[in-house]
Amino acid sequence: MVPLLALVILADAATEAQPAADPNMEALAPMASAPPAPEPMPLSARWYGSPALMADAAALAVSVAGFSTRNEGIFFLGGTAFLLAGPINHIVNHRPGAAVGSFLLRALASGLAVGVYVTDLLSQGCDGDPGAGHPCEYGRAALFAGLVLAGAAVGDDVLLARERPQHPAPARVSWTPGLQVAPNLGMVSVGGSF
């Protein structure tokens, strides 16, 4: 009999009219605080090397065209573009340290390419003597030097041209005061996230 009595009391309580909510009550209710921020996803490095990669390909093509036509002005124009394309790309992406490193890498690679070129020509017996009796293969020496320059450009444009992810600032502590006033009720509350 007791369980039946409990059921009747619960049913009676559920059918009783709830008092009308005071319209001022909602205006004074505490503001809900934002749920805690989820853990941030790990950020991957952003690659920005494609403009420099295209500029390097064009610079090396201009240098090859100048070399093959024996036009020094075109050759040095391509060489200058090779030296400056990568560092300018780093500066545009707000990485001056990488720009300095890129310039030094390219200058070192240019010096190494000249050394490879001269060494290959000298190993063939090409010392400028027209009576040496055998033609010098400039193409092979130029290929080796070009591979050194291309390797430096690809290393710079693929490895150095990556922007490190910026981690967002840690969540700050926030708090929200609340106040509720009703005819027979007064409540002050504080909510927050830590």
C-alpha positions in Angstrom: 0.0 0.0 0.0 2.9 2.4 0.7 4.2 2.2 -2.9 0.7 3.1 -4.2 0.5 6.1 -1.8 3.9 7.3 -3.0 2.8 7.1 -6.6 -0.4 9.1 -5.9 1.6 11.8 -4.1 4.1 12.1 -7.0 1.3 12.2 -9.5 -0.4 15.0 -7.5 2.8 17.0 -7.3 3.3 16.7 -11.0 -0.2 18.0 -11.8 0.0 21.0 -9.5 0.3 24.3 -11.3 3.7 25.8 -11.2 3.8 29.4 -10.1 4.2 31.8 -13.0 7.8 32.9 -13.5 8.5 36.5 -12.6 9.5 38.3 -15.9 12.1 40.2 -14.0 13.6 37.0 -12.8 15.1 36.0 -16.2 16.7 39.4 -16.6 18.5 39.1 -13.3 19.5 35.4 -13.8 23.2 34.8 -13.9 24.8 34.6 -17.3 25.9 31.2 -18.4 29.6 30.9 -18.7 31.2 29.4 -21.8 32.1 25.8 -21.6 35.8 25.1 -21.2 37.8 25.3 -24.4 38.7 21.9 -25.9 42.3 20.9 -26.2 43.8 22.5 -29.3 44.7 20.3 -32.2 48.5 20.1 -32.9 49.3 22.6 -35.6 51.4 21.6 -38.6 54.1 23.7 -40.1 52.9 25.9 -43.0 55.0 25.6 -46.2 55.4 28.8 -48.2 58.2 27.8 -50.6 56.3 27.4 -53.8 56.9 31.1 -55.0 60.6 30.7 -54.4 60.7 27.3 -56.0 59.1 28.7 -59.2 61.5 31.7 -59.1 64.5 29.4 -58.7 63.4 27.3 -61.7 63.1 30.4 -63.8 66.4 31.9 -62.5 68.3 28.7 -63.3 66.6 28.5 -66.7 67.7 32.1 -67.5 71.2 31.2 -66.3 71.4 28.2 -68.5 70.1 30.2 -71.5 72.8 32.9 -70.8 75.5 30.3 -70.4 74.5 28.4 -73.6 74.4 31.6 -75.7 77.5 33.0 -74.0 75.6 36.1 -73.0 77.2 37.1 -69.7 74.5 39.7 -68.9 71.7 37.1 -69.1 73.8 34.6 -67.2 74.4 37.1 -64.3 70.8 38.2 -64.3 69.7 34.5 -63.7 72.5 34.2 -61.0 71.3 37.3 -59.2 67.7 36.1 -59.3 68.9 32.8 -57.9 70.7 34.5 -55.0 67.8 36.8 -54.1 64.6 34.8 -54.8 64.6 32.6 -51.7 65.6 35.4 -49.2 62.9 37.7 -50.6 60.3 34.9 -50.1 61.4 34.5 -46.5 61.2 38.2 -45.8 57.7 38.4 -47.3 56.7 35.7 -44.9 58.1 37.6 -41.9 61.1 35.4 -41.3 64.2 37.5 -41.5 66.5 34.9 -39.8 65.5 32.3 -42.5 66.2 35.0 -45.2 69.8 35.5 -43.9 70.3 31.7 -43.7 68.9 31.3 -47.2 71.2 34.0 -48.6 74.2 32.4 -47.0 73.2 29.0 -48.2 72.8 30.2 -51.8 76.1 32.2 -51.7 77.9 29.2 -50.4 76.3 27.0 -53.1 77.2 29.5 -55.8 80.8 29.4 -54.7 80.8 25.6 -54.5 79.2 25.4 -58.0 82.0 27.6 -59.4 84.6 25.4 -57.7 82.9 22.3 -59.1 82.8 23.8 -62.6 86.5 24.9 -62.6 87.6 21.6 -61.0 85.8 19.5 -63.6 87.3 21.6 -66.5 90.8 21.4 -65.0 90.4 17.6 -64.6 89.8 17.4 -68.3 93.0 19.2 -69.1 91.2 22.4 -70.1 93.5 25.1 -69.1 92.7 27.5 -71.9 95.4 26.2 -74.2 93.9 26.0 -77.7 96.6 23.6 -78.8 95.7 21.0 -76.3 94.3 18.8 -79.0 91.0 17.8 -77.4 87.8 19.7 -76.9 86.7 20.5 -73.4 83.3 19.3 -72.3 81.7 22.4 -70.8 78.3 20.8 -70.7 79.4 18.2 -68.1 81.0 20.8 -65.9 77.9 23.0 -66.2 75.6 20.1 -65.3 77.6 19.3 -62.1 77.5 23.0 -61.1 73.8 23.2 -61.9 73.1 20.2 -59.8 74.8 21.9 -56.8 72.7 25.1 -57.3 69.5 23.1 -57.8 70.2 21.1 -54.6 70.7 24.2 -52.6 67.6 25.8 -54.0 65.4 22.8 -53.3 66.9 22.4 -49.8 66.1 26.1 -49.1 62.6 26.1 -50.6 61.5 22.8 -49.2 63.2 22.7 -45.8 63.7 26.3 -44.7 60.5 27.6 -46.1 58.3 26.2 -43.3 56.7 28.5 -40.9 56.7 27.1 -37.4 53.2 26.9 -35.9 52.3 29.6 -33.4 50.7 28.0 -30.4 47.7 29.9 -29.1 47.9 31.8 -25.9 46.8 29.7 -22.9 43.2 30.2 -21.7 42.8 32.9 -19.2 40.8 32.8 -16.0 37.4 34.3 -16.4 34.5 34.8 -13.9 30.9 35.9 -14.2 28.9 37.4 -11.2 25.2 36.7 -11.0 22.3 38.1 -9.0 18.7 36.8 -8.6 16.0 38.6 -6.8 12.5 37.3 -6.3 9.8 38.1 -3.7 11.0 35.5 -1.2 14.4 34.8 -2.7 17.7 36.6 -3.1 20.8 34.8 -4.5 24.3 36.0 -5.4 26.4 33.6 -7.5 29.8 33.6 -9.1 30.7 31.3 -12.0 34.0 31.0 -13.9 36.4 29.0 -15.8 39.9 28.2 -14.6 
